[in-house]
């Protein structure tokens, strides 16, 4: 038996203590969670909605030009989304949400909660194609929205049962007739006002950008005789976004869209672009902003006209609804990239200033 009072005994006891401490430290190391890398600061998130196949190398949808031309070569797995995320070393991150309000809201929420990214200073650019109002735009036109309005949250009755004095069978929640102010139950996610100063800055930066015309869209728009805006070559403008999972179409529905946007967003709002995702995207971003994960003042929405939201004179709504997009929508896809990328590159180039000071503010 060791005698602790002896020199050898004291050494043995000390060895036992040191051994125990070493084993305890090793156990703590094994139990400690692996250290996580610091979140990547994202400068710009480009939000696209649909892709036809893969994100590169085939027929392009809304994402492919961005991935290929901006060298978004970093592939980041994103199992909670529809597609992988793409990023480049400049700080641009791209998401393709999938089509429709539910896909866009769930994908944006998943991205906003992803611990890999610091999105607190990020700008968000929604860039996609849309059905353009021929009262205001032509094919290939790009419109920066100051208002995003939801077109699903409403009452609707079958068209065969619309009272003869009503212009359409759509009316606000809590209202008694179309185009009336709600006096009962409603929801607060119908209208989103974007940062008007930032929109004005983006428009000023891009308003003279030469949006490319093409023979195919020029031929198609000639059918809209009597609609001066619809027969113009494509241009850049400011106009508002109406988002609905219903792919609506026709002259009466176009009247409803114009009425609805003004009713929900104010008399200065002007419906120009119909789409299926923007209200879902804004709903998710608003919730994320409540938690301090994003800055809602840094959101831009750019939509480009791939088709019209109503038929030309002499054509039926059914014909127009089911007609192929002129040139398969490629001029609008090109415009969404060309006009949107000009803003993205300006934000990246001026990041030392724009990280903390929002343009136009």
C-alpha positions in Angstrom: 0.0 0.0 0.0 1.3 3.5 -0.8 2.2 5.7 2.0 1.2 9.3 1.2 3.6 10.6 3.7 6.5 9.2 1.7 8.0 10.9 -1.3 6.9 8.0 -3.6 3.5 8.0 -2.1 2.9 11.7 -2.7 4.0 11.3 -6.3 1.6 8.4 -6.8 -1.3 10.4 -5.3 -0.5 13.4 -7.5 -0.5 11.1 -10.6 -3.9 9.8 -9.7 -5.3 13.3 -9.4 -3.7 14.5 -12.7 -5.0 11.4 -14.5 -8.5 12.1 -13.2 -8.4 15.7 -14.3 -7.2 14.7 -17.8 -10.0 12.1 -18.1 -12.6 14.8 -17.0 -11.2 17.3 -19.5 -11.4 14.7 -22.3 -15.0 13.9 -21.4 -15.9 17.6 -21.6 -14.2 17.9 -25.0 -16.2 14.9 -26.3 -19.4 16.3 -24.9 -19.0 19.9 -26.3 -20.8 20.6 -29.5 -18.7 21.3 -32.6 -18.0 25.0 -33.1 -20.0 26.7 -35.8 -18.6 29.0 -38.4 -19.7 32.6 -38.2 -22.7 33.4 -40.4 -21.9 34.7 -43.8 -22.9 38.3 -44.3 -25.0 38.5 -47.4 -25.1 41.8 -49.3 -27.9 41.1 -51.8 -30.5 38.3 -52.0 -31.9 37.8 -55.5 -35.3 36.2 -55.3 -36.5 34.3 -58.4 -39.6 32.1 -58.5 -39.5 29.5 -61.2 -37.0 27.5 -63.2 -37.8 25.2 -66.1 -35.3 22.5 -65.3 -31.9 22.9 -63.7 -30.4 26.2 -62.6 -27.7 26.0 -65.3 -27.2 24.6 -68.8 -30.7 24.2 -70.1 -33.8 26.3 -71.1 -33.7 29.3 -68.8 -36.3 30.3 -66.3 -36.0 33.3 -63.9 -32.8 32.0 -62.1 -30.5 30.8 -64.8 -29.2 34.1 -66.2 -28.3 35.2 -62.7 -26.5 31.9 -61.9 -24.5 31.8 -65.1 -23.7 35.4 -65.7 -23.0 36.5 -62.1 -20.9 33.4 -61.5 -23.0 32.1 -58.6 -20.9 29.0 -58.5 -21.1 28.2 -54.8 -23.8 25.5 -54.4 -25.4 25.5 -50.9 -27.7 22.6 -50.1 -31.2 23.9 -49.1 -33.4 20.9 -48.2 -36.2 23.2 -46.9 -36.5 24.9 -50.3 -37.3 23.8 -53.9 -33.8 24.3 -55.3 -30.3 24.6 -53.9 -29.1 28.1 -53.0 -26.4 29.8 -55.2 -23.8 32.4 -54.1 -20.7 34.1 -55.3 -17.8 35.7 -53.5 -19.1 39.2 -54.0 -21.9 38.5 -51.5 -24.8 37.9 -53.8 -27.1 35.0 -52.8 -29.8 33.6 -55.1 -32.9 31.7 -54.1 -35.5 30.1 -56.5 -38.6 29.8 -54.4 -40.9 27.7 -56.6 -44.1 29.1 -58.1 -47.1 30.4 -56.1 -47.8 32.2 -52.9 -47.3 29.2 -50.6 -44.0 28.2 -52.2 -42.6 31.7 -52.0 -43.6 32.3 -48.4 -42.3 29.0 -47.1 -39.0 29.2 -49.0 -38.3 32.8 -47.9 -39.1 32.0 -44.3 -36.7 29.0 -44.5 -33.9 31.1 -45.9 -34.5 33.9 -43.3 -34.1 31.4 -40.4 -31.1 29.7 -41.9 -28.2 30.1 -39.4 -25.6 30.0 -42.1 -26.4 33.5 -43.2 -26.5 37.0 -41.7 -29.2 38.8 -43.6 -29.6 41.8 -41.3 -28.0 44.2 -43.8 -29.0 42.4 -47.0 -31.0 44.0 -49.8 -33.7 41.8 -51.3 -34.4 42.0 -55.1 -37.4 40.1 -56.3 -36.8 39.7 -60.1 -39.3 37.8 -62.2 -41.7 37.9 -65.1 -45.4 38.8 -65.0 -48.6 39.5 -66.9 -48.5 43.1 -67.8 -51.5 45.5 -67.9 -51.7 46.7 -71.6 -53.2 49.9 -70.3 -49.7 50.7 -68.9 -47.0 48.5 -70.3 -45.7 46.6 -73.3 -44.1 43.2 -73.6 -40.6 43.3 -72.1 -41.3 46.3 -70.0 -39.8 46.4 -66.5 -41.7 47.9 -63.6 -40.4 48.7 -60.1 -43.2 48.3 -57.5 -44.0 50.7 -54.7 -46.9 48.5 -53.6 -47.4 44.8 -53.4 -51.1 43.7 -53.1 -52.5 40.3 -52.4 -55.3 39.2 -54.7 -56.4 36.0 -53.0 -57.7 37.3 -49.7 -61.2 38.2 -50.7 -64.7 36.9 -51.2 -65.6 35.4 -54.6 -68.8 34.0 -56.1 -69.3 32.1 -59.3 -69.4 34.3 -62.5 -72.9 32.8 -63.3 -74.3 34.2 -60.1 -72.9 37.7 -60.2 -75.7 40.3 -59.7 -76.2 42.3 -62.9 -75.2 45.6 -61.3 -71.8 44.2 -60.2 -68.8 44.5 -62.5 -67.3 41.3 -61.2 -67.8 38.7 -58.5 -64.9 39.6 -56.3 -65.3 41.7 -53.2 -63.2 42.6 -50.1 -63.4 40.5 -47.0 -66.0 42.1 -44.7 -67.6 44.2 -47.5 -71.1 43.9 -49.0 -70.2 44.6 -52.7 -67.2 44.9 -55.0 -64.8 47.8 -54.7 -66.1 48.7 -51.3 -64.3 49.4 -48.1 -64.4 46.4 -45.7 -66.6 47.1 -42.6 -66.2 43.7 -41.0 -63.6 41.0 -40.5 -60.5 41.2 -42.7 -56.7 40.5 -42.5 -53.7 42.8 -42.4 -51.5 41.0 -45.0 -53.3 42.3 -48.2 -51.1 45.4 -48.8 -47.4 46.0 -48.4 -45.9 49.4 -49.1 -42.3 49.2 -50.1 -39.6 51.8 -49.3 -40.5 54.5 -51.8 -37.2 56.3 -51.6 -35.3 53.1 -52.4 -37.7 52.4 -55.3 -37.1 55.9 -56.7 -33.3 55.3 -56.4 -33.5 52.0 -58.3 -35.8 53.6 -61.0 -33.5 56.6 -61.5 -30.5 54.2 -61.9 -32.3 52.1 -64.5 -34.9 54.3 -66.2 -32.7 54.9 -69.2 -31.4 51.3 -69.5 -32.0 50.1 -73.1 -34.5 47.2 -72.7 -34.0 45.1 -75.8 -36.9 44.8 -78.3 -37.3 41.8 -80.5 -39.2 40.9 -83.7 -41.5 38.4 -81.9 -42.8 40.7 -79.2 -43.0 43.6 -81.7 -45.4 41.5 -83.9 -47.5 40.4 -80.9 -48.0 43.9 -79.5 -49.2 45.3 -82.8 -52.5 43.4 -82.1 -53.2 46.0 -79.3 -54.2 48.8 -81.6 -55.7 51.6 -79.5 -53.6 50.8 -76.4 -50.6 53.3 -76.7 -48.6 51.8 -73.9 -49.0 48.2 -75.1 -47.7 49.0 -78.6 -44.6 50.8 -77.4 -41.2 49.2 -77.4 -40.3 47.9 -73.9 -39.3 50.5 -71.3 -38.6 50.8 -67.5 -41.2 52.3 -65.3 -42.7 52.4 -61.8 -45.8 50.3 -61.3 -47.4 48.0 -58.7 -47.6 44.3 -58.2 -50.8 42.2 -57.7 -50.0 38.8 -56.4 -52.5 35.9 -56.6 -52.1 32.1 -56.7 -55.1 32.2 -59.1 -53.8 32.7 -62.7 -56.5 35.1 -63.6 -57.1 36.7 -67.1 -59.4 38.8 -69.1 -60.7 42.4 -69.5 -63.2 42.2 -66.6 -60.5 40.7 -64.3 -58.1 43.4 -65.5 -60.6 46.0 -64.4 -60.9 44.3 -61.0 -57.1 44.3 -60.7 -56.9 48.0 -61.2 -59.8 48.7 -58.8 -58.4 46.3 -56.2 -54.9 47.8 -56.1 -56.2 51.3 -55.7 -58.7 50.2 -53.0 -56.1 48.4 -51.0 -53.0 50.6 -51.6 -54.5 54.1 -52.2 -55.4 56.2 -55.2 -51.8 56.8 -56.2 -51.2 53.1 -56.6 -51.4 51.7 -60.2 -51.6 48.0 -61.0 -49.2 47.1 -63.8 -47.9 43.5 -63.1 -49.7 40.3 -62.2 -47.9 37.4 -60.6 -48.3 34.5 -58.2 -45.7 35.0 -55.5 -44.9 38.6 -54.3 -47.5 38.7 -51.5 -46.1 35.5 -50.1 -42.5 36.8 -50.2 -43.5 40.0 -48.5 -45.5 38.2 -45.8 -42.5 36.1 -44.9 -40.1 39.1 -45.0 -42.4 41.1 -42.7 -42.4 38.4 -40.1 -38.6 38.0 -40.4 -38.2 41.7 -39.9 -40.2 41.5 -36.6 -37.5 39.2 -35.3 -34.7 41.5 -36.5 -33.4 39.0 -39.1 -34.1 41.1 -42.2 -34.7 44.8 -42.9 -38.0 45.3 -44.7 -36.8 48.8 -45.8 -34.3 47.0 -48.1 -36.8 45.2 -50.3 -37.2 45.8 -54.1 -39.7 44.2 -56.4 -39.0 44.2 -60.2 -41.5 42.5 -62.6 -41.2 42.3 -66.4 -44.0 41.7 -68.8 -43.9 38.3 -70.5 -47.5 38.4 -71.6 -50.6 40.6 -71.2 -53.2 40.3 -68.5 -56.1 40.6 -71.0 -56.6 39.8 -74.7 -56.1 42.2 -77.7 -59.1 43.5 -79.5 -60.9 40.8 -81.4 -59.5 37.9 -79.4 -61.2 36.0 -76.6 -60.0 35.7 -73.0 -59.6 31.9 -73.5 -57.4 32.4 -76.6 -55.3 34.9 -74.7 -55.0 32.9 -71.5 -53.8 29.8 -73.3 -51.6 31.4 -76.0 -47.9 30.8 -75.9 -45.8 33.6 -74.5 -44.2 35.5 -77.4 -40.7 34.2 -77.9 -41.3 31.9 -74.8 -41.0 34.9 -72.5 -37.2 35.3 -73.1 -37.3 39.1 -73.7 -39.0 39.5 -70.2 -36.5 37.1 -68.6 -33.6 39.0 -70.2 -35.1 42.4 -69.0 -35.5 41.1 -65.4 -31.8 40.2 -65.3 -30.5 43.2 -67.2 -32.4 45.8 -65.3 -32.2 44.1 -61.9 -28.5 43.4 -62.2 -27.7 47.0 -62.7 -29.1 47.7 -59.2 -27.4 44.6 -57.7 -24.0 45.7 -59.1 -24.5 49.3 -57.8 -25.2 48.0 -54.3 -22.1 45.7 -54.4 -19.9 48.4 -55.7 -21.1 50.9 -53.1 -21.3 48.5 -50.2 -19.0 50.5 -48.0 -21.7 53.1 -48.0 -24.9 51.1 -48.6 -24.2 48.6 -45.8 -25.4 51.1 -43.3 -27.1 53.8 -45.4 -30.0 52.8 -47.6 -29.9 54.5 -51.0 -32.4 57.4 -51.2 -32.8 57.6 -47.4 
